[in-house]
Amino acid sequence: MLSTNTEFALEPELACAIANPLFPTLDNQLRTGRHISADELELHSLLQAFYPALEQFYRRYHAELVRAPEGFYYLRPRSNSELGTGILSELEMLVGKVLCYLYLSPDRLSNEGIFSLLDLQEEILTLTNESTLLALINQRAGGTDLDRRKLQDRLKSALRRLKRLGMVMSVGSQDKFRISEAVFRFAADVRSDEDPKAMQLRLIRDGEALANESSNEGAERAMVPDEENE
């Protein structure tokens, strides 16, 4: 008689989650760094229903399935993870911080939560100084029209990357987008008694949004798609 090896048997909850026809899509999106918010109703519901089992599942890959206080989910790889990781650039981190600031602003309610690339660019220039931004593009940038066009192109690229991570969603034309609560990934360091909008503004203006946080397992470390350079 053949003995039954139960050492690697799947727990019923995990087996049910993996058997769900949406699981391959969910698994692929998590592994490529996407943050799953309530905007993606079916995938979000799957995570809600089977979170404990899936959290244990991803531990096998030395990754943490995080359920953020705002209700979105994402994978955070540990240093010994076999899953590919990438670090957001300084400009992408800054764009994320500004998007979080916009999410908290009254403007989000007045325009039904829809922003444009121009809105983003104007807000960044308002909250920071142009020379600092241009230095992220080219240390020798002198504020020429060419430098400003390069900055706009880099902002577009940063926004596209954050779209792939599930932090913004296109609305109508390519220059219009809605901000997801997943941008609170950039607010992990402002969850305190201080007003979050005021603290986010301070971080941006003090330059702390540009700090290199790649070594902490916190807000700006993220699994990202391989096609990050455009």
Sine and cosine of phi, psi and omega as CSV:
sin_phi,cos_phi,sin_psi,cos_psi,sin_omega,cos_omega
0.00,0.00,0.71,-0.70,0.03,-1.00
-0.96,0.26,0.73,-0.69,0.05,-1.00
-0.99,0.16,0.53,-0.85,0.01,-1.00
-1.00,-0.04,0.86,-0.52,0.01,-1.00
-1.00,-0.04,0.95,-0.30,-0.04,-1.00
-0.98,-0.18,0.10,1.00,-0.08,-1.00
-0.87,0.49,-0.61,0.80,-0.06,-1.00
-0.94,-0.35,0.35,0.94,0.02,-1.00
-0.93,0.37,0.64,-0.77,0.00,-1.00
-0.97,0.23,0.63,-0.78,0.14,-0.99
-0.90,0.44,0.55,-0.83,-0.04,-1.00
-0.81,0.58,-0.66,0.75,-0.02,-1.00
-0.91,0.42,-0.67,0.74,0.01,-1.00
-0.92,0.39,-0.66,0.75,0.04,-1.00
-0.86,0.51,-0.65,0.76,0.01,-1.00
-0.92,0.40,-0.64,0.77,0.01,-1.00
-0.91,0.42,-0.72,0.69,-0.03,-1.00
-0.92,0.39,-0.52,0.85,0.00,-1.00
-0.96,0.28,-0.28,0.96,0.00,-1.00
-0.89,0.45,0.74,-0.67,-0.03,-1.00
-0.88,0.47,-0.30,0.95,0.03,-1.00
-1.00,0.08,-0.20,0.98,-0.11,-0.99
-0.87,0.49,-0.69,0.72,0.01,-1.00
-0.83,0.55,-0.65,0.76,0.03,-1.00
-0.91,0.40,-0.71,0.70,0.01,-1.00
-0.87,0.49,-0.74,0.67,-0.04,-1.00
-0.87,0.49,-0.70,0.72,0.00,-1.00
-0.89,0.45,-0.68,0.74,-0.03,-1.00
-0.92,0.38,-0.66,0.75,0.04,-1.00
-0.89,0.46,-0.67,0.74,-0.04,-1.00
-0.93,0.36,-0.40,0.92,0.04,-1.00
-1.00,-0.09,0.24,0.97,0.15,-0.99
1.00,-0.05,0.05,1.00,-0.07,-1.00
-0.95,0.30,0.62,-0.78,0.08,-1.00
-0.99,-0.13,0.79,-0.61,-0.09,-1.00
-0.98,-0.19,0.93,-0.37,0.00,-1.00
-0.95,-0.31,0.03,-1.00,-0.02,-1.00
-0.90,0.43,-0.27,0.96,0.06,-1.00
-0.89,0.45,-0.48,0.88,0.05,-1.00
-0.99,-0.15,0.98,0.22,-0.26,-0.97
-0.81,0.58,-0.76,0.65,-0.11,-0.99
-0.92,0.39,-0.71,0.70,-0.01,-1.00
-0.92,0.39,-0.63,0.77,0.02,-1.00
-0.90,0.44,-0.65,0.76,0.02,-1.00
-0.91,0.42,-0.60,0.80,0.05,-1.00
-0.89,0.46,-0.68,0.73,0.03,-1.00
-0.91,0.41,-0.66,0.75,0.03,-1.00
-0.88,0.48,-0.68,0.73,-0.09,-1.00
-0.94,0.34,-0.57,0.82,-0.13,-0.99
-0.84,-0.54,0.42,0.91,-0.09,-1.00
-0.83,0.56,-0.77,0.64,-0.04,-1.00
-0.84,0.55,-0.68,0.73,-0.02,-1.00
-0.93,0.37,-0.67,0.74,-0.02,-1.00
-0.95,0.31,-0.52,0.86,0.06,-1.00
-0.89,0.46,-0.67,0.74,0.07,-1.00
-0.92,0.40,-0.63,0.78,-0.01,-1.00
-0.85,0.52,-0.74,0.68,-0.06,-1.00
-0.97,0.25,-0.29,0.96,0.11,-0.99
-0.88,0.47,-0.48,0.88,0.02,-1.00
-0.89,0.45,-0.43,0.90,0.02,-1.00
-0.99,-0.11,0.21,0.98,-0.04,-1.00
0.84,0.55,0.71,0.70,0.05,-1.00
-0.71,-0.70,0.51,-0.86,0.01,-1.00
-0.97,-0.26,0.81,-0.58,0.12,-0.99
-1.00,0.08,0.96,-0.29,-0.13,-0.99
-1.00,-0.06,0.72,-0.69,0.17,-0.99
-0.94,-0.33,0.97,-0.24,-0.08,-1.00
-0.95,0.32,0.42,-0.91,0.03,-1.00
-0.83,0.56,-0.48,0.88,0.00,-1.00
-0.98,0.18,-0.09,1.00,0.12,-0.99
0.98,-0.20,-0.01,1.00,0.05,-1.00
-1.00,-0.08,0.27,-0.96,-0.07,-1.00
-0.82,-0.57,0.50,-0.86,0.11,-0.99
-0.31,-0.95,0.30,-0.95,0.06,-1.00
-1.00,-0.08,0.72,-0.70,0.08,-1.00
-0.86,-0.51,0.96,-0.29,-0.04,-1.00
-0.96,0.29,0.58,-0.82,0.10,-0.99
-1.00,0.06,0.15,-0.99,-0.10,-1.00
-0.88,0.47,-0.46,0.89,-0.01,-1.00
-0.99,-0.17,0.26,0.97,-0.03,-1.00
-0.94,0.35,0.56,-0.83,0.08,-1.00
-1.00,0.06,-0.08,1.00,0.01,-1.00
-1.00,0.09,0.61,-0.79,-0.02,-1.00
-0.92,0.39,0.63,-0.78,0.01,-1.00
-0.77,-0.64,0.31,-0.95,0.09,-1.00
-0.51,-0.86,0.38,-0.92,-0.03,-1.00
-0.93,-0.38,0.71,-0.70,0.04,-1.00
-0.91,0.41,0.56,-0.83,0.05,-1.00
-0.96,0.29,0.22,-0.98,0.02,-1.00
-0.86,0.52,-0.67,0.74,-0.01,-1.00
-0.92,0.40,-0.65,0.76,0.03,-1.00
-0.90,0.44,-0.62,0.78,0.06,-1.00
-0.90,0.44,-0.67,0.74,0.02,-1.00
-0.90,0.44,-0.69,0.72,0.03,-1.00
-0.87,0.50,-0.67,0.74,0.03,-1.00
-0.87,0.49,-0.67,0.74,0.03,-1.00
-0.90,0.44,-0.67,0.74,-0.01,-1.00
-0.93,0.37,-0.62,0.78,0.06,-1.00
-0.88,0.48,-0.64,0.77,0.04,-1.00
-0.90,0.43,-0.63,0.78,0.05,-1.00
-0.89,0.46,-0.68,0.73,0.03,-1.00
-0.90,0.43,-0.61,0.79,0.01,-1.00
-0.87,0.49,-0.57,0.82,-0.02,-1.00
-1.00,0.09,-0.15,0.99,-0.11,-0.99
-0.99,0.11,0.41,-0.91,0.06,-1.00
-0.88,0.48,-0.40,0.92,-0.02,-1.00
-0.86,0.51,-0.49,0.87,-0.03,-1.00
-0.90,0.43,-0.56,0.83,0.01,-1.00
-0.98,0.18,-0.61,0.79,-0.07,-1.00
-0.94,0.34,-0.47,0.88,-0.01,-1.00
-0.93,-0.38,0.43,0.90,0.05,-1.00
0.86,0.51,0.48,0.88,0.08,-1.00
0.98,0.20,0.14,0.99,-0.04,-1.00
-0.98,-0.20,0.77,-0.64,0.04,-1.00
-0.83,-0.56,0.20,-0.98,0.05,-1.00
-0.84,-0.54,0.22,-0.97,0.07,-1.00
-0.85,0.52,-0.61,0.79,0.02,-1.00
-0.90,0.43,-0.65,0.76,0.06,-1.00
-0.85,0.52,-0.70,0.71,-0.01,-1.00
-0.89,0.45,-0.73,0.69,-0.03,-1.00
-0.88,0.47,-0.70,0.72,-0.01,-1.00
-0.91,0.42,-0.63,0.78,-0.01,-1.00
-0.93,0.38,-0.65,0.76,0.02,-1.00
-0.89,0.45,-0.68,0.73,0.00,-1.00
-0.93,0.37,-0.47,0.88,0.04,-1.00
-0.96,0.28,-0.64,0.77,-0.11,-0.99
-1.00,0.07,-0.36,0.93,0.01,-1.00
-0.80,-0.60,0.00,-1.00,0.08,-1.00
-0.97,-0.25,0.51,-0.86,-0.12,-0.99
-0.88,0.48,-0.59,0.80,-0.04,-1.00
-0.90,0.43,-0.62,0.79,0.05,-1.00
-0.90,0.44,-0.68,0.73,0.01,-1.00
-0.90,0.43,-0.72,0.70,-0.04,-1.00
-0.90,0.43,-0.52,0.85,0.02,-1.00
-0.91,0.41,-0.44,0.90,0.06,-1.00
-0.94,0.34,-0.41,0.91,0.01,-1.00
-1.00,0.04,-0.69,0.72,-0.06,-1.00
-0.39,-0.92,0.86,-0.51,-0.03,-1.00
-0.86,0.52,-0.41,0.91,-0.04,-1.00
-0.99,-0.16,0.18,0.98,-0.04,-1.00
-0.87,0.50,0.70,-0.71,-0.05,-1.00
-0.92,-0.39,0.17,0.98,0.03,-1.00
1.00,0.09,0.39,0.92,0.02,-1.00
-0.97,0.23,0.20,-0.98,0.04,-1.00
-0.88,0.48,-0.57,0.82,0.02,-1.00
-0.90,0.43,-0.67,0.74,0.03,-1.00
-0.88,0.47,-0.65,0.76,-0.01,-1.00
-0.93,0.37,-0.59,0.81,0.06,-1.00
-0.92,0.39,-0.62,0.78,0.04,-1.00
-0.90,0.44,-0.63,0.78,0.03,-1.00
-0.88,0.47,-0.70,0.72,0.01,-1.00
-0.88,0.47,-0.65,0.76,0.03,-1.00
-0.89,0.45,-0.64,0.77,0.00,-1.00
-0.94,0.35,-0.57,0.82,0.07,-1.00
-0.91,0.42,-0.64,0.77,0.06,-1.00
-0.87,0.49,-0.69,0.72,-0.01,-1.00
-0.90,0.44,-0.68,0.74,0.02,-1.00
-0.89,0.46,-0.66,0.75,0.00,-1.00
-0.91,0.42,-0.64,0.77,0.04,-1.00
-0.88,0.47,-0.65,0.76,-0.01,-1.00
-0.92,0.40,-0.66,0.75,0.02,-1.00
-0.94,0.35,-0.45,0.89,0.14,-0.99
-0.90,0.44,-0.69,0.72,0.01,-1.00
-0.89,0.45,-0.47,0.88,0.02,-1.00
-1.00,0.10,0.01,1.00,0.08,-1.00
0.99,0.14,0.31,0.95,-0.04,-1.00
-1.00,-0.04,-0.38,0.93,0.13,-0.99
-0.67,-0.74,0.39,-0.92,-0.01,-1.00
-0.75,-0.66,0.71,-0.71,0.00,-1.00
-0.91,0.41,0.59,-0.80,0.05,-1.00
-0.74,-0.67,0.92,-0.40,0.01,-1.00
0.91,0.41,-0.90,-0.44,-0.02,-1.00
-0.93,0.36,0.30,-0.95,-0.05,-1.00
-0.91,0.41,-0.39,0.92,-0.04,-1.00
-1.00,0.04,-0.04,1.00,0.00,-1.00
-0.96,-0.29,0.62,-0.78,-0.01,-1.00
-0.43,-0.90,0.35,-0.94,0.11,-0.99
-0.90,-0.44,0.64,-0.77,-0.06,-1.00
-1.00,0.00,0.75,-0.66,0.03,-1.00
-1.00,0.03,0.39,-0.92,0.08,-1.00
-0.90,0.43,-0.18,0.98,0.04,-1.00
-0.90,0.45,-0.28,0.96,0.05,-1.00
-0.91,0.41,-0.23,0.97,0.08,-1.00
-0.93,0.37,-0.08,1.00,0.20,-0.98
-0.85,0.53,-0.49,0.87,0.01,-1.00
-1.00,0.03,0.09,1.00,-0.02,-1.00
-0.89,-0.46,0.27,0.96,0.00,-1.00
-0.87,0.50,-0.45,0.89,-0.03,-1.00
-1.00,-0.04,0.11,0.99,0.04,-1.00
-0.86,-0.51,0.26,0.97,0.06,-1.00
-0.99,0.14,1.00,0.05,-0.03,-1.00
-0.52,-0.86,-0.16,-0.99,0.00,-1.00
-0.97,0.26,-0.26,0.96,0.00,-1.00
-0.95,0.31,0.53,-0.85,0.04,-1.00
-0.82,0.58,0.84,-0.54,-0.11,-0.99
-0.88,0.47,-0.61,0.79,-0.01,-1.00
-0.92,0.40,-0.68,0.73,0.01,-1.00
-0.91,0.41,-0.63,0.78,-0.02,-1.00
-0.95,0.32,-0.62,0.78,0.04,-1.00
-0.88,0.47,-0.65,0.76,0.03,-1.00
-0.89,0.46,-0.66,0.75,0.01,-1.00
-0.90,0.44,-0.68,0.74,0.02,-1.00
-0.87,0.49,-0.65,0.76,-0.02,-1.00
-0.93,0.38,-0.75,0.66,-0.08,-1.00
-0.95,0.31,-0.50,0.87,0.02,-1.00
-0.99,0.13,-0.06,1.00,0.01,-1.00
0.99,0.11,0.04,1.00,-0.03,-1.00
-0.94,0.33,-0.30,0.96,0.06,-1.00
-0.93,0.36,-0.27,0.96,-0.03,-1.00
-0.99,-0.17,0.05,1.00,-0.03,-1.00
-0.90,0.44,0.56,-0.83,0.02,-1.00
-0.99,0.15,0.96,-0.27,-0.05,-1.00
-0.94,-0.35,0.44,0.90,-0.10,-0.99
-0.93,0.38,-0.32,0.95,-0.06,-1.00
-1.00,0.00,-0.26,0.96,0.04,-1.00
-1.00,-0.07,0.49,-0.87,-0.05,-1.00
-0.99,0.11,0.66,0.75,-0.17,-0.99
-0.94,-0.34,-0.59,-0.81,-0.28,-0.96
-0.87,0.49,-0.69,0.73,-0.18,-0.98
-1.00,-0.04,-0.11,0.99,0.06,-1.00
-0.99,0.13,0.84,-0.55,-0.08,-1.00
-0.55,-0.83,0.55,-0.83,0.20,-0.98
-0.95,0.31,0.74,-0.67,-0.07,-1.00
-0.75,-0.66,0.38,-0.92,0.04,-1.00
-0.88,0.48,0.47,-0.88,0.01,-1.00
-0.92,0.39,-0.51,0.86,-0.06,-1.00
-0.99,0.12,0.80,0.60,-0.13,-0.99
-0.99,0.16,-0.41,0.91,-0.05,-1.00
-0.99,-0.13,0.91,-0.42,-0.05,-1.00
-0.87,-0.49,0.00,0.00,0.00,0.00
